[in-house]
Amino acid sequence: MQHSLNKNRIIPGFGISFGITLSMISLIILIPMISIFLQTSKIGFDEFWRIAMSKRVILSYLLSIKTAFLAALINTFFGLILAWVLVRYEFIGKRLLDGLVELPFALPTAVAGISLANLYSDKGFMGQFFLNFGIKVSYTELGILVAMTFVTIPFVVREVQPVLAKLDPIYEEAAIVMGATPIQTFRRIIFPELKFPLLIGFSLAFARSMGEYGSVVFIAGNQPFKTEIPSLLIASQLNEHSYSGATAIALVLLIFSLLVMIVINLIQHRIQRYVR
């Protein structure tokens, strides 16, 4: 028992550690979030409602929700395939591919946005290819979807990959020996273990897409009532020195993000109960 206590005290005792942790969380997370609530409270509910629920802002919410949902859905499907390839197969360049998955995390979002905008513009390589089929990407909702998909693919892969790596192949082999088809094996043996990580990956990708700015703003075109996202409207309000308008829109996004995080925590809690 004493040995266990000593092991847990490699870092400073609980009081100091907890104090440092609480201070960091307060400075980095709690105080900035509380300041949004306080700043919004100064303008009154009627003004808040007028700003946050105007037609232009509501359309930006709906656009972000739709494209973020589709991007998370696409990444849930392809993220599972990519994680499967990285875990189940050995091939030349596997480590390089595994490292490239992290690229959207490491790459500045503005750089990603400029690259995607140039690539998918009417004069870009991919843009010209899609134009041959009558599909315009840059400065459309499709461009926003492409940017969100690029930025959020690591969330799904990194949630699924470790779970998939821990699965014992013996159960799959037993199912095949007993006559199960590959689809039946996946549906009854593999998928039940992956459904919660996929849900978490989907939720994280969705939440990140809703708040994305740098990678989206360059490819969106920012056409009022058509391709504007809430983050862009917040930046526009700040440029116009309308801090109340910016915080009103930011508060809606903050509340939405908190709700998404609550869902993620509930899923993780259920995973822990499921594992036990």
Buried (B, 14 or more C-beta within 10 A) or exposed (E): EEEEEEEEEEEEEEEEEEEEEEEEEEEEEEEEBEEBEEBBEEBEEEBBEBBBEBEEBEBBBEBBBEBBBBBBBBBBEBBBEBBBBBBEEEEEEEEEEBEEBEEBEEBEBEEBBBBBBBBBBEEBEBBEEBBEEEEBBBBBBBBBBBBBBBBBBBBBBBBBBEBBEEBEEEBBEEBBEEEBEEEEBBEEBBEEBBEBBBBBBBBBBBBBBBBBBBBBBBBBBBEEEBBBBBBBBBBBBBEEEEBBBBBBBBBBBBEBBEEBEEBBEEBBEEBEEEEE
